[in-house]
Amino acid sequence: MKNVTLPALIGFGLLSVFLLFNASYTVNETEQVIITQFGKPVGDPISDAGLHFKIPFIQEVTRIEKRFLEWDGRPNEMPTKDKTYIVVDTFGRWRIHDAKQFFLRLRDERGALSRLDDILGSETRNAIAKHELIEVIRTTKDRQPDRDAVLVDAPGNVGVLYPISKGRAKIEEEIFNKASEKLTDFGIELLDVRFKRINYNESVQQRIYDRMISERQQIAERFRSEGEGEAAKILGKKERDLLEIESEAYKRVQEIQGTADAKATEIYASAYNRSEDSVAFYEFIKTMETYEEMLAGDSTLILTTGSDIFKFLKHVNPPAQ
């Protein structure tokens, strides 16, 4: 030991640290590790978080994600059963449940995404081709295949909800089940597959829009017709009410005038029965009123000298004192 120099001790220490560093590795909570020796996996995947050891220089550490991963498919144009071309955009979620199988078959996530594109894209195309458009875009939840409540009286087939046998959710489930079976061989667990967006092909979009516009116009015309009918009813009711009011008012006027005439007649009769002077005065007043009505304006009046009306124009006898 006396012959061991300080530089040798330092070199030995550095070599020990280097070997220890190369022989140890850590595993995080979000990952699992495959140990490879000359490119081939050795032992089972390590998923326990913490410090672990391996043979330095010979064995290598390959880290594999343990969390949920996303797959976002490219929008693809595909035909439905009724030969309507649509653009379908899908997405999914997956995870690596068998790290060793995954490493042997696909090596890394890039290879897995490429395989997901192939399998999910193919199953989506097959599912769309086996179903009509209405099945792909609609999912009913205990909804009867009937018209919307607002469109019950709409003409023709406007607003009709055609019956469906499966619906979008069932088709997504069908794609999920078939793709899951194929992906299991690659150590992948498929968690979910959904349609993100479904659009019409540009060649048929304008035709669809024209049909939608036509249906909306039919509905608008029906609403306008109903509105005009209601307006006619309101105007008719207004005219009827106005006639009733005028009739009642005329009736009331006639009643008031009749009552007034009766009272006036009663007063006149009462005046006749009092004295000759009162009768003469009353006769004079009434005659003057008659003159006023007869001689208004440019009237021409021809009377005989024996007329009762003419006597006040001829002379007026003063009442006896």
Secondary structure, 3 states (H helix, E strand, C coil): CCCCCHHHHHHHHHHHHHHHHHHEEEECCCEEEEEEECCEEEEEEECCCEEEECCCCCEEEEEEECCCEEEECCCEEEECCCCCEEEEEEEEEEEECCHHHHHHHCCCHHHHHHHHHHHHHHHHHHHHHCCCHHHHHCCCCCCCCCCCHHHCCCCCCCCCCCCCCCCHHHHHHHHHHHHHHHHHCCCEEEEEEEEEEEEECHHHHHHHHHHHHHHHHHHHHHHHHHHHHHHHHHHHHHHHHHHHHHHHHHHHHHHHHHHHHHHHHHHHHHHHCCCHHHHHHHHHHHHHHHHHHHCCCCCCCCCCCCCCCCHHHHCCCCCCC
